[in-house]
Amino acid sequence: MTDATPEMTIAAPKPSVRTALLAAAIISIGTLLLATFELSMADWPSGFVLLGILPLTALSFFGCCVWTATLLLRIRKGGVKFAIPFLICAVTLALLQYAPLHKVALQQNFHWHRADRERIVARIEAGELKPNVSYSQNLIALGDNEPNVSVGGNDVVVDQAKEGTYVLFLTSRGLKHYFSGFLHVPAGADPKDFFEFDDKPPSRLVRYDKDWYFVAN
């Protein structure tokens, strides 16, 4: 009598979407961070680095969108989970288009560094800190021992005017004398009277609080 051999069935492994999820999350987060802090990276010399990072990030995000879109074809066999990577890219694209990412970054920068900047302004007004850069009578190099409150070497720009002292803390410093930053003005003074705007009015002028403005030339 021959023994019957039971048939053994091997379940096929379920398709995984883990790699796509991880890649979509990493690329999307990197894209959002770059879009948020792009302006603060525009100072010399990181501006040249940014010229390479921007197109590479854009190309990576575009490729991720196309790749995750092809995964939608696998929903029928693999389940709705294959739509999640594409949804991550779609939400990221919507945030890039409609969310005020740079505005949020500036607000955080202003509030995080406000106390340190106001202490430096007080020291400048008291005469404790004075211009100390040989090639400019309007620059104060704070050095490494002071809080990092200004990009491009932690230098601040000062203007001794009749109404008081203007102090500019840079958030970006680019080529061709482009800059942006938070300007502290004397009480009741006009930020447009800052000496950097003698030839041309600021291209951006946003009031953040009493005597504080975000400016760009």
C-alpha positions in Angstrom: 0.0 0.0 0.0 1.4 3.3 -1.0 1.3 6.2 1.5 -0.3 9.4 0.2 1.9 12.4 0.3 0.1 15.6 1.3 0.4 18.4 -1.1 2.3 21.4 0.3 1.5 24.8 -0.9 4.0 27.7 -0.5 2.4 31.1 -0.1 3.9 33.7 -2.4 5.6 36.6 -0.5 3.5 39.7 -0.3 4.8 42.7 -2.3 6.5 45.2 -0.1 6.2 49.0 -0.4 8.7 49.8 2.4 11.5 50.9 0.1 9.3 53.2 -1.8 7.9 54.7 1.4 11.4 55.3 2.8 12.7 56.9 -0.4 9.6 59.1 -0.8 9.8 60.3 2.8 13.5 61.1 2.7 13.4 62.9 -0.7 10.3 64.9 0.3 11.6 65.9 3.6 14.9 67.0 2.0 13.1 69.0 -0.6 10.9 70.8 2.0 14.0 71.6 4.1 15.8 73.0 1.1 12.8 75.1 0.1 12.4 76.4 3.6 16.0 77.4 4.2 17.1 78.2 0.6 17.5 82.0 1.2 19.6 81.5 4.4 22.0 79.3 2.3 22.4 82.0 -0.4 25.4 83.7 1.3 28.9 83.3 -0.1 30.3 80.7 -0.5 27.4 78.3 0.2 25.5 80.0 -2.7 27.8 78.1 -5.1 27.0 74.8 -3.3 23.3 75.7 -3.5 23.6 76.0 -7.3 24.5 72.3 -7.4 22.1 71.1 -4.7 19.0 72.8 -6.1 18.9 71.1 -9.5 19.9 67.8 -8.0 17.1 68.0 -5.4 14.6 69.1 -8.0 15.6 66.2 -10.3 15.4 63.7 -7.5 12.0 64.9 -6.4 10.7 64.8 -10.0 12.0 61.3 -10.4 10.4 60.2 -7.1 7.1 61.6 -8.3 7.2 59.6 -11.5 8.4 56.4 -9.8 5.7 56.5 -7.1 3.1 57.2 -9.8 4.0 53.9 -11.5 3.4 52.2 -8.2 -0.3 53.1 -8.5 -0.5 50.3 -11.1 0.2 47.8 -8.4 -2.7 48.8 -6.2 -5.0 46.1 -7.6 -2.7 43.3 -6.7 -0.7 44.7 -3.8 -3.3 46.9 -2.1 -3.9 50.5 -1.3 -0.6 50.8 0.5 1.1 51.3 -2.9 -0.6 54.6 -3.2 1.0 56.0 0.0 4.4 57.0 -1.5 2.7 58.9 -4.3 0.5 60.7 -1.7 3.6 61.7 0.2 5.0 63.3 -3.0 1.6 64.9 -3.8 1.4 66.5 -0.3 5.0 67.7 -0.6 4.2 69.3 -4.0 1.2 71.1 -2.5 3.2 72.4 0.4 5.9 73.7 -2.0 3.2 75.5 -3.9 1.0 76.9 -1.2 2.7 76.8 2.2 4.7 79.9 3.3 7.8 77.8 4.2 10.3 80.7 4.0 8.1 82.9 6.1 7.9 80.3 8.8 11.7 79.9 8.8 12.1 83.7 9.1 9.7 83.9 12.0 11.5 81.1 13.8 14.9 82.8 13.2 13.6 86.1 14.5 12.2 84.6 17.7 15.1 82.2 18.4 17.7 84.9 18.1 15.9 88.0 19.3 17.2 88.0 22.9 20.8 87.6 21.7 20.4 90.3 19.0 18.9 92.8 21.4 21.7 92.3 23.8 24.2 93.0 21.0 22.2 96.1 20.0 22.4 97.4 23.6 26.2 96.8 23.7 26.6 98.7 20.4 24.5 101.6 21.6 26.5 101.7 24.8 29.8 101.9 22.8 31.0 98.5 24.0 31.0 97.1 20.5 32.4 99.2 17.7 33.4 98.7 14.0 36.5 96.6 13.9 36.9 95.6 10.3 39.7 97.4 8.5 38.0 97.6 5.1 34.7 98.9 6.3 33.7 101.5 9.0 30.2 99.9 9.2 31.1 96.3 10.0 31.5 94.7 13.4 33.0 91.2 13.4 31.5 89.6 16.5 33.7 86.6 16.4 33.3 83.0 17.6 32.8 84.0 21.3 29.5 85.7 20.6 26.2 84.0 19.7 25.9 83.2 16.0 23.3 85.9 15.1 24.4 86.9 11.6 25.3 84.8 8.5 28.5 85.2 6.6 31.0 85.2 9.4 28.8 86.6 12.2 29.4 90.2 11.1 26.7 92.9 11.8 26.3 96.1 9.8 25.9 99.3 11.7 24.9 102.9 10.7 25.5 105.7 13.2 22.8 108.2 12.2 21.6 111.4 13.8 18.5 109.6 15.1 20.5 106.7 16.6 22.1 103.5 15.6 20.8 101.1 12.9 22.0 97.5 13.3 21.5 94.9 10.6 21.8 91.2 11.3 22.2 89.3 8.1 20.1 86.2 7.1 21.7 86.0 3.7 24.6 87.6 1.9 24.9 87.0 -1.9 26.9 88.2 -4.8 26.7 91.7 -6.2 26.1 93.1 -2.7 22.8 91.4 -2.3 21.7 90.9 1.3 18.7 90.3 3.5 18.3 90.4 7.3 16.7 91.8 10.4 17.2 95.5 10.9 16.9 97.1 14.3 16.2 100.8 13.9 16.3 103.6 16.5 13.0 104.4 18.2 10.6 106.1 15.7 13.1 105.9 12.8 12.4 104.9 9.3 14.1 101.7 8.1 14.4 103.2 4.6 16.9 105.7 6.1 19.5 102.9 6.7 22.6 103.9 4.7 22.4 100.8 2.5 19.2 102.1 1.0 20.5 105.6 0.0 20.7 104.7 -3.7 17.8 102.3 -3.9 14.8 101.6 -1.6 14.6 98.1 -0.1 13.0 95.4 -2.3 11.5 93.8 0.8 10.4 95.6 4.0 8.3 93.7 6.6 7.8 94.9 10.1 8.3 92.1 12.7 7.9 94.1 15.9 8.6 97.5 17.4 11.9 98.8 15.9 12.5 95.5 14.1 12.1 94.9 10.3 13.0 92.3 7.8 14.7 94.0 4.8 16.3 93.0 1.6 18.0 95.1 -1.1 
